[in-house]
Amino acid sequence: MEKPAKIVFLVLAHRPEPFDLLMRLIGDRFDCFVHVDARVPLEPFVAVAASKTRFIEKRTPIFWCGSNMMLATLDLIRAAMDAVPDFDRLALISGDCLPAADLDTIAETLGNPDVEFIQTAEVQNDPTLRGLDPSVAVERYGWRQPARFQNFVYWDHELLNPRDRRAALGRYAGESEAGIGRLRGEIEAIAATILADLAPRPALFETFYYGSQWWAVSRGAMLAIADRLFSDEIRSYFKYFRVPDEHFIHCVFGNDPALKARARRPFMFSSHLLGGVKQRPYLEPVTLKAARAKGHLFARKFEPEAMPDIAVAILQDRYFAELEKSSQEPTETVAGKIVDAVHPHWTGRLILSETDNSVVHQGHGTRGTYRLVDGVLTVRWDKFEPDRFIERDGAYVHQRLASRTPNSA
C-alpha cells in the first residue's frame, strides 16, 4: 500500500476564535506549525491546540503589508523543515481560513509531487517609478506591483504602518488622537527621508514576480530554493519592501525555469476580492461554495460571528457533510468559462467564451470581446467604454480598485 504524502501546514495566526475552529477541522489529520502574532497573547491559541499542532518558539510582531510577515513565514518554513525532515509538501495558510474540500481531497491534491501551488505573475521592471506614488504604476500597468520593486517603506511599527492608528493610540495612551497624528506625521517624514536615500536594490532577479501570499510547495521544490530563500541577500532585498510576502518566495521560485513550469494557480480563495467598493470583509456561505466549485482547497477570511451556522457545524462535527450538501445544490450552467469580476460600480461574473473572444456579463446580458494575457483581462464592451481587470487570487479586480484591495498596498 502506497504511503500517504506527509503534508505539513504552516499557519500564520492572529485571532484564536477562527484558529480554534480551523484546528478542529485539520489539526488531528495534518502536522500544523503555527506562528502566533507577537502582538497578541499566546495562551488562547495554546488552549485550543489540536493533537498535531506545534507552536514555533520565535514570535514576531506582524504589521499589515510589512516585512515582518516574511520573517515569520521563513521561521515557519525552517521550523517545519527541521522538525519534519521527511515532509512531502509545505503549505502556508492563514489562521482564519476554512477547508473548501474534504480532507481526503486536500491530501490527494497536495500529495501530487509534480504540481506546485504557487502563483508566479511577471511584474514589469520600471526603474523610472523610483520615488513616484504607486498610483503611477497603476496608470501605466494596471497594478501597483511594479512600484514595489523600485521604492522602500518601513511599516513594521504602529507609528509607521498606515493601518495602525488605533494600535498607536492604545500604546501611547497619554497622547490624544491629534497628538498621535502629529507624531506619526513627523516620524513618517523622517523615515521617508532616510528611505529615499537608500541605493536602488541590487539586480538579484532576472524577472520580478508577484503571487498570492498563500502557497503549497513540494519537498523537491523547497529543497531546491531553500539556500537562496534563507540567504541574507533575500532578507536584505525585501527588508524595506511593500508587501514582501507576495513576492519573496515567488521571485526565487519563478526565476527557476524548471520549477516555474510546474506552478499553477494558488489553492487559497480570498473572499474579500468579491466585494467591490463596499468589500465583503469576511467569508460568506456563497463564496465558500464558489471556492469549492472553483477547485480551491481553502478559503479565507472566516469570521465565526458572521457565519454562526458554519461555526456550529464545526463544533458538532458535521462541517464536511454540510459542505458536501451545499456543493450538490443546483447552480446555473452556461457555456464558457465563468470568472468573478469586481468593478467600481458592480460585482458579478463574466462568461468568457472558450471558442472565440466574446464575453457576457452574466445576469445582465451586456456583451463585448475580451483579451486575457498574463492575468490581465481587457474587455471591450459593445455599448460601454473598455474595462481592464487584474487577476487577484482567482477573481478579476478592476484596475481602478487595485489600490483598495487589502493585499495591494
Protein Blocks (a to p, Z undefined) as FASTA:
>chain_A
ZZddddddddddfbfklmmmmmmmmmmmbccdddddfkbcfklmmmmccfkbccdfbdcd
ddehiaklmmmmmmmmmmmmmmmmmbfbdcdddfkbccfbdfklmmmmmmpmkbccdddd
dddddfklgopafklmmmmnopaklmmmmpccdfbbfklgmklmmmmmmmmmmbcfklmm
mmmmmmmmmmmmmmmmpccdddfbfbdcdddfbdcddfklmmmmmmmmmpmklmmmmmmc
ghkllmmmmmmmmmmmklmmmgccdfbdcfklmnmjmlcfbdcfklmmmmmmnopabdcd
ddfklmmmlmmmmmnopmmmmmmmmmmpccdddedjddddddfkbccdddddfkbmcdcd
ehklpacddddeehiacdddfkbccdddddeehiacdfklmmmpmklZZ
